[in-house]
Amino acid sequence: MFTDSPYDVLGLEVGASDADIRAAYHRAMRSAQGDRDLRDRISRANKALRRPAGRHEADLLTPLPVRLPPDGGGAALLAEARQRMAEVSPLFPDPASLGVRPD
């Protein structure tokens, strides 16, 4: 599990290409000379985004943008949130299977 999004650590947006990830990794490593903890975070972020499973997890865990897009009410943002929830919902067990009753 990530404390920071790997995209945030490398200064990228969700959907960045492999070339963008590679360039951001090298740029971040050069700027983090002497800071071992930061270099470790950068390395973990790079490894996560280079693997398909890690990248998918990072995509799901990266928060949605705070500002609403200028489409007159955030319909695109709402559609993206619904799509992400549809991808994540199979990961959660059904509350009824856990013996949880609605109040």
MILUMFI-259033 format. One line per 3 residues: number of its first residue (from 1); their letters; for each residue x negated, z, y of N, C-alpha, C. Coordinates in Angstrom, 2 decimals. Layout:
<pts>
NUM = A = X:Z:Y:X:Z:Y:X:Z:Y | ...
</pts>
This chain:
<pts>
1 = MFT = -0.85:0.00:-1.18:0.00:0.00:0.00:-0.90:0.00:1.23 | -0.46:-0.69:2.27:-1.24:-0.83:3.49:-0.79:0.19:4.51 | -1.75:0.77:5.26:-1.38:1.59:6.40:-1.20:0.69:7.61
4 = DSP = -2.05:-0.30:7.74:-1.91:-1.35:8.75:-1.69:-2.65:8.02 | -0.98:-3.54:8.64:-0.80:-4.86:8.05:-2.15:-5.58:8.04 | -2.49:-6.25:6.94:-3.74:-7.02:6.93:-3.77:-8.07:8.03
7 = YDV = -2.60:-8.57:8.40:-2.54:-9.54:9.50:-2.96:-8.88:10.81 | -2.52:-7.63:11.03:-2.89:-6.91:12.24:-4.39:-6.60:12.27 | -4.93:-6.22:11.12:-6.35:-5.89:11.05:-7.21:-7.10:11.43
10 = LGL = -6.80:-8.28:10.95:-7.57:-9.49:11.24:-7.11:-10.20:12.51 | -6.06:-9.70:13.14:-5.58:-10.32:14.37:-4.89:-11.65:14.14 | -4.13:-11.75:13.05:-3.45:-12.99:12.70:-1.94:-12.79:12.69
13 = EVG = -1.23:-13.90:12.66:0.22:-13.86:12.49:0.56:-14.21:11.06 | 1.73:-13.78:10.61:2.20:-14.11:9.27:2.27:-15.63:9.14 | 1.78:-16.13:8.02:1.80:-17.57:7.79:0.50:-18.25:8.18
16 = ASD = -0.54:-17.49:8.49:-1.82:-18.08:8.85:-2.40:-18.85:7.67 | -3.11:-19.91:7.96:-3.71:-20.73:6.90:-4.95:-20.04:6.34 | -5.42:-20.54:5.20:-6.63:-19.99:4.59:-7.83:-20.13:5.52
19 = ADI = -7.91:-21.26:6.22:-9.01:-21.47:7.16:-8.94:-20.46:8.31 | -7.73:-20.18:8.79:-7.56:-19.19:9.86:-7.97:-17.80:9.38 | -7.61:-17.47:8.14:-7.96:-16.16:7.59:-9.48:-16.03:7.47
22 = RAA = -10.12:-17.08:6.97:-11.57:-17.07:6.80:-12.27:-16.92:8.16 | -11.82:-17.67:9.16:-12.43:-17.60:10.49:-12.20:-16.23:11.12 | -11.00:-15.69:10.99:-10.71:-14.36:11.55:-11.54:-13.28:10.87
25 = YHR = -11.73:-13.42:9.56:-12.55:-12.45:8.82:-13.98:-12.44:9.35 | -14.57:-13.62:9.48:-15.96:-13.69:9.96:-16.07:-13.19:11.40 | -15.10:-13.54:12.23:-15.11:-13.09:13.62:-14.99:-11.56:13.69
28 = AMR = -14.10:-10.99:12.88:-13.91:-9.53:12.89:-15.13:-8.81:12.34 | -15.76:-9.36:11.31:-16.94:-8.71:10.75:-18.10:-8.72:11.75 | -18.23:-9.80:12.51:-19.30:-9.85:13.53:-19.04:-8.80:14.61
31 = SAQ = -17.79:-8.61:14.98:-17.48:-7.67:16.06:-17.52:-6.21:15.58 | -17.53:-5.99:14.28:-17.51:-4.63:13.74:-18.88:-4.19:13.26 | -19.94:-4.76:13.78:-21.29:-4.37:13.37:-21.50:-2.88:13.61
34 = GDR = -21.94:-2.18:12.58:-22.25:-0.76:12.69:-21.08:0.18:12.43 | -19.87:-0.32:12.36:-18.70:0.52:12.10:-18.27:0.31:10.65 | -18.77:1.15:9.79:-18.55:0.98:8.34:-17.07:1.06:7.96
37 = DLR = -16.34:2.00:8.56:-14.92:2.15:8.23:-14.13:0.90:8.62 | -14.41:0.38:9.79:-13.70:-0.82:10.24:-14.07:-2.01:9.37 | -15.34:-2.11:8.99:-15.75:-3.22:8.11:-15.06:-3.12:6.76
40 = DRI = -14.86:-1.90:6.24:-14.14:-1.72:4.98:-12.68:-2.15:5.12 | -12.04:-1.79:6.22:-10.65:-2.20:6.46:-10.54:-3.71:6.56 | -11.50:-4.33:7.24:-11.50:-5.78:7.38:-11.67:-6.44:6.03
43 = SRA = -12.57:-5.91:5.21:-12.80:-6.47:3.87:-11.55:-6.35:2.99 | -10.90:-5.18:3.05:-9.66:-5.00:2.26:-8.57:-5.95:2.73 | -8.46:-6.13:4.04:-7.44:-7.04:4.57:-7.73:-8.47:4.12
46 = NKA = -8.98:-8.87:4.17:-9.35:-10.22:3.74:-9.05:-10.43:2.26 | -9.42:-9.46:1.44:-9.16:-9.58:0.00:-7.66:-9.65:-0.29 | -6.88:-8.87:0.45:-5.42:-8.88:0.24:-4.82:-10.23:0.59
49 = LRR = -5.28:-10.82:1.68:-4.70:-12.09:2.11:-5.24:-13.29:1.33 | -6.35:-13.13:0.65:-6.90:-14.24:-0.12:-6.23:-14.37:-1.49 | -5.64:-13.27:-1.98:-4.92:-13.33:-3.27:-3.45:-13.63:-3.00
52 = PAG = -2.84:-14.51:-3.80:-1.42:-14.82:-3.58:-0.51:-13.59:-3.66 | -0.74:-12.72:-4.62:0.11:-11.53:-4.75:-0.08:-10.58:-3.57 | -1.31:-10.40:-3.15:-1.60:-9.54:-2.01:-1.02:-10.10:-0.72
55 = RHE = -1.09:-11.42:-0.59:-0.54:-12.05:0.61:0.99:-11.91:0.65 | 1.63:-12.07:-0.50:3.08:-11.91:-0.57:3.47:-10.48:-0.20 | 2.74:-9.51:-0.72:3.02:-8.11:-0.38:2.82:-7.86:1.10
58 = ADL = 1.76:-8.41:1.67:1.51:-8.23:3.10:2.60:-8.89:3.93 | 3.09:-10.05:3.48:4.18:-10.72:4.19:5.42:-9.85:4.21 | 5.71:-9.20:3.08:6.91:-8.36:3.00:6.76:-7.08:3.81
61 = LTP = 5.55:-6.55:3.89:5.35:-5.27:4.56:5.06:-5.40:6.05 | 4.80:-6.61:6.51:4.53:-6.80:7.93:5.83:-6.68:8.70 | 5.87:-5.82:9.71:7.12:-5.62:10.45:7.55:-6.89:11.17
64 = LPV = 8.85:-7.01:11.34:9.39:-8.12:12.11:9.04:-7.93:13.57 | 8.99:-9.02:14.33:8.67:-8.89:15.76:9.71:-8.03:16.49 | 9.25:-7.30:17.47:10.13:-6.40:18.20:10.99:-7.18:19.20
67 = RLP = 10.41:-8.17:19.84:11.17:-8.95:20.81:12.06:-9.95:20.09 | 13.25:-10.13:20.61:14.16:-11.12:20.06:13.76:-12.50:20.57 | 13.80:-13.51:19.71:13.47:-14.85:20.18:14.55:-15.35:21.12
70 = PDG = 14.22:-16.31:21.97:15.18:-16.78:22.97:16.19:-17.77:22.39 | 16.87:-17.40:21.32:17.86:-18.30:20.73:19.28:-17.80:20.99 | 19.44:-16.92:21.94:20.76:-16.50:22.33:21.35:-15.42:21.45
73 = GGA = 20.58:-14.47:20.99:21.15:-13.37:20.22:20.35:-13.00:18.99 | 19.26:-13.66:18.76:18.41:-13.27:17.64:18.91:-13.73:16.29 | 19.62:-14.85:16.23:20.14:-15.33:14.95:19.01:-15.64:13.97
76 = ALL = 17.92:-16.21:14.49:16.79:-16.53:13.62:16.14:-15.26:13.09 | 16.04:-14.24:13.93:15.47:-12.97:13.51:16.34:-12.31:12.45 | 17.64:-12.35:12.63:18.56:-11.78:11.67:18.49:-12.53:10.34
79 = AEA = 18.38:-13.85:10.38:18.27:-14.64:9.15:16.98:-14.30:8.42 | 15.89:-14.12:9.16:14.61:-13.75:8.52:14.70:-12.36:7.90 | 15.33:-11.43:8.59:15.48:-10.08:8.04:16.31:-10.09:6.77
82 = RQR = 17.37:-10.88:6.76:18.20:-10.98:5.55:17.42:-11.59:4.40 | 16.61:-12.60:4.70:15.80:-13.23:3.65:14.79:-12.23:3.07 | 14.13:-11.47:3.94:13.16:-10.48:3.45:13.84:-9.40:2.62
85 = MAE = 15.02:-8.96:3.05:15.74:-7.95:2.28:16.16:-8.49:0.92 | 16.53:-9.76:0.85:16.90:-10.37:-0.42:15.70:-10.43:-1.36 | 14.49:-10.62:-0.80:13.29:-10.66:-1.62:12.90:-9.27:-2.12
88 = VSP = 13.15:-8.26:-1.31:12.72:-6.90:-1.64:13.75:-6.15:-2.46 | 15.03:-6.45:-2.29:16.08:-5.66:-2.92:15.98:-5.57:-4.44 | 15.51:-6.60:-5.17:15.38:-6.41:-6.62:14.36:-5.35:-7.01
91 = LFP = 13.49:-4.97:-6.07:12.48:-3.95:-6.37:13.07:-2.55:-6.38 | 14.23:-2.36:-5.74:14.85:-1.05:-5.67:15.87:-0.89:-6.77 | 15.89:0.26:-7.44:16.88:0.46:-8.49:18.27:0.65:-7.91
94 = DPA = 19.26:0.35:-8.73:20.65:0.55:-8.33:20.90:2.05:-8.25 | 21.44:2.58:-7.14:21.68:4.02:-7.04:22.56:4.57:-8.14 | 23.51:3.77:-8.64:24.38:4.24:-9.71:23.59:4.52:-10.99
97 = SLG = 22.52:3.76:-11.24:21.71:3.98:-12.44:20.92:5.27:-12.36 | 20.77:5.81:-11.14:20.04:7.06:-10.95:20.97:8.26:-10.93 | 22.25:8.01:-11.08:23.21:9.11:-11.07:23.60:9.55:-9.67
100 = VRP = 23.32:8.72:-8.68:23.66:9.03:-7.30:25.08:8.59:-7.04 | 25.88:9.51:-6.52:27.27:9.19:-6.20:27.40:9.09:-4.70 | 28.23:8.13:-4.24:28.45:8.04:-2.80:29.21:9.26:-2.31
103 = D = 28.92:9.69:-1.10:29.60:10.85:-0.53:30.99:10.53:-0.10
</pts>
